[in-house]
Amino acid sequence: MNADRSAKIRYLNAYRWAMVQEQELLRQIEEARTRAERVTQALSGTPGTPGDPSSLERAVEALIDLQQRLAAQIEASCKTRCRVEAALCTVRDPRQQTILRLHYISGKTFEQIAVELHYSYRQILREYGRAMDVIECHMESA
């Protein structure tokens, strides 16, 4: 695989990685929310659990921080998706464009794409290769 194709693949994979980061932040928010609920229960006077008001404050601060990070990540993901979509639009063949979109935006494997589009796996790889030869990724804007 040549350096140009590797750079294109990294560029196109950026959206999927942005989505992975979003999902990780969502998981962390859920964990922080669960911790905050436990602290709230402890402060409500449940017998046998001493309450520390500063624990609730820390939990809320952590939750707010994570939510702000998520908002920033969502914005970055949207920008990345727009750049990737613009690159995909440089591929004129609709079949090739669909293969790239299913792979890089929807995250499907080539096997899944072959089944969905009713092509053989080898046909998908051949069309993918042709699409990667013609796609124009403007890396300087990444």
DASUL-V489145 format. One record per backbone hydrogen bond with DSSP energy under -1.0 kcal/mol. NH is the residue of the N-H (numbers start at 1). CO is the residue of the C=O. If there is no record, write none. Layout:
[[NH CO] [NH CO]]
This chain:
[[6 2] [7 3] [8 4] [9 5] [10 6] [11 7] [12 8] [13 9] [17 13] [18 14] [19 15] [20 16] [21 17] [22 18] [23 19] [24 20] [25 21] [26 22] [27 23] [28 24] [29 25] [30 26] [31 27] [32 28] [33 29] [34 30] [35 31] [36 32] [37 33] [38 34] [39 35] [40 36] [41 37] [42 38] [43 39] [44 40] [49 46] [55 52] [57 53] [58 54] [59 55] [60 56] [61 57] [62 58] [63 59] [64 60] [65 61] [66 62] [67 63] [68 64] [69 65] [70 66] [71 67] [72 68] [73 69] [74 70] [75 71] [76 72] [77 73] [78 74] [79 75] [80 76] [81 77] [82 78] [83 79] [84 80] [85 81] [86 82] [87 83] [88 84] [89 85] [90 87] [91 88] [97 93] [98 94] [99 95] [100 96] [101 97] [102 98] [103 99] [104 100] [105 101] [106 101] [108 102] [113 109] [114 110] [115 111] [116 112] [117 113] [119 114] [124 120] [125 121] [126 122] [127 123] [128 124] [129 125] [130 126] [131 127] [132 128] [133 129] [134 130] [135 131] [139 137] [141 138] [142 139]]
